[in-house]
Amino acid sequence: MSGKTSLAPKNRKRKTDGLSNPRFVPGLGDLVDRLTVDQLKEAFHESIRTSVRTEIADLEDDIDGWADRYQIKLSGRNVRLIIVLAQINYEIWMCKEGMKAEPKRYDQWLKRAHQLNGIRNQMKNLLLAEVKTGTRVCRASNVSVDDLQDWKIQL
């Protein structure tokens, strides 16, 4: 994909040529998911910020490899799926913080994180289906939301 804008440092050289030598083996949905989690780590954990930025750059390269190999075009739906995935990961992050801050409510926080993880996996599967790059092996299987009431996403 040419003409794209990168948030990576300008002096960073691409370490791989497409997917010939990826640092991460997962499918595109997992790569995007991991990128959204690393973005949270970069924002909230100053102590690991440098190493996380290196991983973010690697993930960007691997996602670029997927885009090049499969001729993936950016669409409004793809952007929306990525935004929902990022929102869900933030909510799961907050659940983990809740588990630490309120040990007496640990089971409630854990259940909510599990429910949100079902939506997270649904979004990863939808992203794979949208860009038509996923195989059965790449698809996330735990998509149950166990009666989660306050996240009604329709895509």
VEXNU-14698 format. One line per 10 residues: number of its first residue (from 1); their letters; for each residue x, y, z of N, C-alpha, C, O. Coordinates in steps of 0.02 Angstrom, whole numbers, plus 50000, padded with zeros to 5 digits. Layout:
# VEXNU-14698
NUM> a> X:Y:Z:X:Y:Z:X:Y:Z:X:Y:Z ~ ...
END
This chain:
# VEXNU-14698
1> msgktslapk> 50043:49942:50000:50000:50000:50000:50045:50061:50000:50082:50072:50048 ~ 50042:50099:49950:50085:50158:49946:50046:50219:49968:49985:50220:49970 ~ 50084:50271:49985:50054:50334:50004:50023:50335:50074:49983:50379:50089 ~ 50041:50288:50116:50012:50287:50183:50054:50329:50230:50113:50342:50219 ~ 50023:50351:50283:50056:50389:50334:50074:50343:50391:50032:50305:50414 ~ 50137:50346:50414:50159:50303:50467:50173:50344:50529:50199:50400:50525 ~ 50155:50317:50587:50170:50350:50650:50238:50327:50677:50260:50352:50729 ~ 50270:50281:50643:50335:50255:50664:50388:50309:50651:50379:50352:50608 ~ 50443:50305:50688:50497:50353:50676:50520:50352:50604:50524:50298:50574 ~ 50534:50409:50576:50553:50414:50505:50618:50377:50490:50627:50353:50434
11> nrkrktdgls> 50663:50372:50538:50728:50340:50524:50726:50264:50533:50778:50232:50525 ~ 50669:50236:50550:50664:50164:50560:50661:50130:50493:50620:50148:50450 ~ 50704:50081:50484:50704:50043:50421:50662:49981:50430:50663:49949:50483 ~ 50626:49964:50378:50585:49904:50379:50630:49843:50385:50678:49835:50348 ~ 50614:49799:50433:50656:49742:50448:50638:49680:50408:50677:49633:50405 ~ 50580:49679:50378:50559:49620:50340:50534:49642:50272:50517:49700:50261 ~ 50531:49595:50228:50502:49607:50162:50436:49569:50161:50435:49509:50148 ~ 50382:49604:50173:50317:49571:50175:50313:49523:50233:50332:49540:50289 ~ 50289:49463:50220:50283:49413:50272:50337:49359:50267:50330:49306:50297 ~ 50390:49373:50230:50441:49322:50221:50478:49305:50285:50501:49248:50294
21> nprfvpglgd> 50484:49353:50331:50519:49341:50394:50485:49379:50450:50515:49422:50482 ~ 50421:49363:50464:50385:49401:50515:50411:49386:50585:50433:49330:50598 ~ 50408:49435:50629:50427:49424:50699:50368:49394:50737:50378:49362:50789 ~ 50308:49404:50712:50248:49377:50745:50213:49333:50695:50205:49352:50637 ~ 50191:49274:50716:50161:49226:50671:50084:49231:50667:50056:49206:50619 ~ 50050:49261:50715:49977:49261:50714:49946:49293:50652:49980:49325:50612 ~ 49881:49283:50645:49844:49313:50591:49836:49388:50601:49855:49416:50652 ~ 49806:49420:50551:49799:49492:50551:49758:49517:50611:49776:49567:50642 ~ 49704:49482:50628:49664:49503:50686:49704:49503:50750:49698:49549:50791 ~ 49746:49453:50759:49788:49449:50820:49841:49504:50819:49858:49531:50872
31> lvdrltvdql> 49869:49519:50761:49919:49572:50756:49889:49639:50775:49919:49677:50813 ~ 49830:49654:50748:49797:49717:50763:49778:49719:50837:49786:49771:50869 ~ 49753:49664:50863:49736:49660:50934:49797:49674:50978:49793:49714:51025 ~ 49852:49643:50962:49913:49654:51001:49937:49726:50996:49962:49754:51045 ~ 49930:49755:50937:49950:49825:50928:49908:49870:50973:49935:49917:51002 ~ 49843:49857:50978:49800:49899:51021:49819:49892:51095:49817:49940:51132 ~ 49838:49832:51115:49860:49821:51185:49927:49856:51196:49937:49888:51248 ~ 49973:49850:51149:50038:49883:51157:50030:49959:51159:50068:49994:51193 ~ 49980:49985:51123:49968:50057:51125:49947:50077:51195:49966:50131:51219 ~ 49908:50035:51229:49889:50049:51299:49951:50046:51344:49959:50088:51388
41> keafhesirt> 49993:49996:51333:50055:49991:51373:50098:50053:51364:50127:50079:51413 ~ 50104:50076:51302:50144:50136:51290:50116:50196:51327:50154:50237:51354 ~ 50050:50201:51329:50019:50258:51362:50023:50255:51438:50031:50306:51471 ~ 50017:50194:51466:50009:50188:51539:50070:50162:51577:50071:50165:51638 ~ 50121:50136:51543:50179:50107:51577:50244:50139:51553:50276:50115:51506 ~ 50262:50193:51585:50322:50229:51565:50384:50185:51569:50430:50193:51529 ~ 50387:50141:51617:50447:50100:51628:50463:50053:51571:50520:50033:51562 ~ 50413:50034:51531:50425:49988:51475:50413:50021:51407:50412:49987:51356 ~ 50404:50086:51407:50386:50122:51347:50434:50110:51288:50412:50100:51232 ~ 50499:50110:51300:50548:50101:51246:50542:50033:51214:50541:50027:51153
51> svrteiadle> 50537:49980:51255:50532:49913:51226:50465:49903:51191:50462:49868:51140 ~ 50413:49933:51218:50347:49928:51186:50348:49963:51118:50318:49938:51070 ~ 50382:50019:51114:50386:50055:51050:50421:50013:50997:50403:50016:50938 ~ 50471:49975:51018:50505:49930:50971:50457:49876:50946:50455:49862:50887 ~ 50419:49847:50992:50370:49796:50972:50316:49826:50927:50294:49795:50879 ~ 50294:49887:50943:50244:49921:50901:50271:49929:50830:50234:49916:50782 ~ 50333:49949:50823:50363:49956:50756:50364:49889:50720:50351:49886:50660 ~ 50381:49835:50756:50381:49768:50725:50311:49748:50704:50302:49721:50649 ~ 50262:49762:50746:50193:49746:50729:50170:49785:50668:50136:49758:50624 ~ 50188:49849:50665:50171:49889:50607:50199:49858:50543:50165:49854:50492
61> ddidgwadry> 50262:49836:50547:50293:49804:50488:50256:49741:50468:50244:49729:50409 ~ 50238:49700:50517:50203:49637:50501:50133:49650:50474:50111:49615:50429 ~ 50099:49700:50500:50033:49719:50474:50041:49745:50403:50000:49729:50359 ~ 50094:49785:50390:50108:49808:50322:50119:49749:50276:50098:49749:50218 ~ 50154:49697:50301:50166:49637:50261:50101:49603:50242:50092:49581:50185 ~ 50054:49598:50290:49988:49569:50275:49953:49611:50222:49925:49584:50174 ~ 49954:49677:50231:49920:49722:50185:49950:49715:50114:49913:49714:50065 ~ 50015:49711:50110:50048:49704:50044:50031:49637:50013:50013:49633:49954 ~ 50037:49585:50052:50028:49517:50025:49956:49505:50001:49946:49474:49949 ~ 49907:49529:50039:49837:49516:50024:49801:49575:49992:49740:49574:49984
71> qiklsgrnvr> 49839:49627:49975:49809:49686:49943:49750:49713:49984:49697:49728:49957 ~ 49761:49719:50049:49709:49743:50094:49701:49818:50086:49749:49856:50090 ~ 49640:49838:50076:49624:49909:50069:49588:49932:50132:49548:49896:50161 ~ 49604:49993:50152:49572:50022:50210:49500:50039:50194:49486:50070:50143 ~ 49454:50020:50237:49383:50036:50228:49356:50062:50294:49386:50053:50347 ~ 49300:50095:50289:49267:50120:50350:49251:50064:50398:49258:50072:50459 ~ 49228:50007:50372:49212:49950:50415:49274:49923:50450:49271:49907:50509 ~ 49330:49918:50414:49392:49895:50445:49413:49942:50501:49433:49919:50555 ~ 49408:50007:50488:49426:50056:50539:49381:50048:50600:49404:50049:50657 ~ 49316:50039:50588:49269:50030:50644:49285:49968:50684:49283:49970:50746
81> liivlaqiny> 49300:49913:50651:49319:49852:50687:49380:49863:50731:49383:49840:50788 ~ 49429:49898:50704:49490:49912:50742:49475:49958:50802:49502:49948:50856 ~ 49432:50007:50792:49413:50052:50847:49378:50012:50902:49393:50021:50961 ~ 49330:49970:50883:49295:49930:50934:49344:49884:50970:49339:49876:51031 ~ 49390:49854:50933:49440:49811:50964:49482:49850:51015:49496:49826:51069 ~ 49502:49910:50997:49540:49952:51043:49499:49970:51105:49524:49970:51161 ~ 49435:49987:51095:49391:50003:51151:49383:49944:51198:49386:49951:51259 ~ 49373:49886:51170:49365:49825:51210:49429:49812:51250:49426:49795:51309 ~ 49486:49818:51217:49549:49806:51253:49559:49856:51310:49586:49838:51362 ~ 49537:49918:51300:49540:49967:51354:49495:49945:51412:49515:49949:51470
91> eiwmckegmk> 49435:49923:51396:49389:49900:51449:49417:49840:51486:49410:49835:51547 ~ 49447:49793:51450:49478:49735:51482:49536:49758:51527:49544:49733:51582 ~ 49574:49806:51503:49629:49835:51543:49601:49863:51609:49630:49853:51662 ~ 49545:49899:51604:49514:49928:51664:49489:49874:51711:49491:49882:51772 ~ 49465:49818:51683:49444:49762:51725:49504:49735:51764:49498:49720:51824 ~ 49560:49728:51731:49620:49703:51765:49642:49751:51821:49663:49730:51874 ~ 49636:49816:51807:49651:49866:51859:49601:49859:51917:49621:49864:51975 ~ 49538:49847:51901:49487:49836:51953:49502:49776:51996:49491:49777:52056 ~ 49526:49722:51964:49543:49662:52002:49597:49677:52054:49594:49651:52110 ~ 49646:49718:52035:49699:49736:52082:49674:49783:52136:49692:49776:52195
101> aepkrydqwl> 49634:49832:52117:49612:49884:52163:49557:49860:52211:49553:49883:52267 ~ 49516:49813:52188:49459:49789:52228:49459:49713:52233:49418:49681:52200 ~ 49504:49685:52272:49508:49612:52276:49442:49578:52296:49430:49521:52277 ~ 49400:49612:52335:49337:49583:52355:49289:49574:52297:49244:49532:52299 ~ 49298:49614:52244:49256:49610:52184:49292:49574:52127:49272:49579:52069 ~ 49345:49538:52143:49386:49506:52092:49345:49463:52044:49353:49468:51983 ~ 49300:49422:52071:49259:49378:52029:49215:49417:51981:49205:49397:51924 ~ 49188:49473:52004:49146:49515:51960:49188:49545:51903:49167:49546:51845 ~ 49247:49570:51921:49291:49599:51870:49313:49545:51820:49317:49557:51760 ~ 49328:49486:51846:49350:49431:51803:49294:49410:51755:49307:49399:51696
111> krahqlngir> 49233:49405:51780:49177:49387:51736:49168:49439:51681:49158:49422:51623 ~ 49171:49503:51699:49164:49556:51649:49220:49552:51597:49208:49560:51537 ~ 49281:49540:51619:49338:49533:51572:49326:49475:51525:49340:49480:51465 ~ 49300:49419:51551:49285:49361:51510:49230:49378:51458:49236:49360:51400 ~ 49178:49412:51480:49125:49432:51435:49151:49477:51380:49136:49467:51321 ~ 49191:49526:51399:49219:49572:51350:49266:49536:51302:49271:49554:51243 ~ 49301:49486:51327:49345:49447:51284:49306:49412:51228:49332:49402:51173 ~ 49244:49393:51242:49202:49364:51190:49191:49413:51133:49194:49394:51074 ~ 49177:49476:51150:49168:49528:51098:49234:49540:51062:49236:49547:51001 ~ 49287:49542:51100:49355:49551:51071:49368:49498:51018:49390:49514:50963
121> nqmknlllae> 49354:49436:51034:49365:49382:50985:49318:49387:50926:49337:49371:50870 ~ 49257:49409:50937:49210:49420:50882:49238:49473:50834:49234:49464:50773 ~ 49266:49526:50861:49294:49580:50819:49354:49555:50779:49362:49572:50720 ~ 49396:49515:50811:49454:49488:50776:49431:49442:50719:49460:49444:50665 ~ 49380:49402:50731:49354:49358:50679:49322:49398:50622:49331:49382:50564 ~ 49285:49451:50640:49255:49494:50588:49309:49528:50545:49301:49534:50485 ~ 49362:49549:50577:49417:49581:50540:49448:49531:50492:49462:49548:50434 ~ 49459:49470:50514:49485:49418:50469:49439:49406:50411:49461:49399:50354 ~ 49374:49402:50425:49325:49389:50372:49322:49448:50323:49316:49439:50263 ~ 49327:49508:50350:49323:49569:50309:49380:49573:50258:49370:49593:50201
131> vktgtrvcra> 49440:49556:50281:49498:49561:50236:49513:49495:50202:49559:49490:50162 ~ 49474:49444:50218:49478:49379:50185:49549:49349:50187:49573:49322:50137 ~ 49581:49353:50245:49648:49324:50252:49651:49269:50304:49702:49235:50309 ~ 49597:49259:50341:49600:49211:50396:49588:49140:50374:49553:49126:50326 ~ 49618:49095:50411:49604:49024:50403:49570:49002:50467:49565:49040:50516 ~ 49546:48941:50468:49514:48916:50529:49562:48920:50588:49540:48934:50644 ~ 49626:48909:50577:49675:48910:50631:49680:48980:50661:49691:48986:50721 ~ 49672:49032:50621:49679:49101:50645:49618:49125:50684:49624:49172:50723 ~ 49562:49095:50675:49500:49120:50705:49499:49107:50781:49517:49054:50804 ~ 49477:49158:50818:49470:49152:50890:49405:49114:50904:49354:49125:50873
141> snvsvddlqd> 49408:49068:50952:49352:49024:50963:49306:49045:51021:49246:49033:51018 ~ 49332:49076:51073:49291:49096:51130:49255:49161:51113:49283:49215:51123 ~ 49194:49156:51089:49156:49215:51070:49094:49225:51113:49052:49268:51098 ~ 49088:49187:51167:49032:49193:51213:49037:49257:51254:49092:49274:51277 ~ 48981:49292:51263:48981:49352:51304:48943:49343:51370:48938:49389:51409 ~ 48917:49282:51382:48884:49265:51445:48838:49320:51471:48847:49344:51527 ~ 48789:49341:51431:48738:49389:51451:48764:49459:51467:48736:49494:51509 ~ 48818:49479:51435:48843:49547:51443:48789:49595:51418:48767:49590:51361 ~ 48770:49642:51461:48712:49685:51445:48731:49753:51415:48691:49780:51377 ~ 48789:49781:51430:48801:49850:51411:48847:49859:51351:48871:49915:51340
151> wkiql> 48860:49807:51313:48900:49813:51252:48861:49781:51196:48868:49722:51182 ~ 48820:49820:51163:48779:49796:51107:48808:49824:51043:48788:49878:51021 ~ 48855:49789:51013:48888:49811:50952:48855:49774:50893:48849:49713:50894 ~ 48834:49811:50844:48805:49781:50784:48848:49800:50724:48853:49858:50705 ~ 48880:49750:50696:48922:49760:50636:48900:49713:50581:48930:49714:50527
END
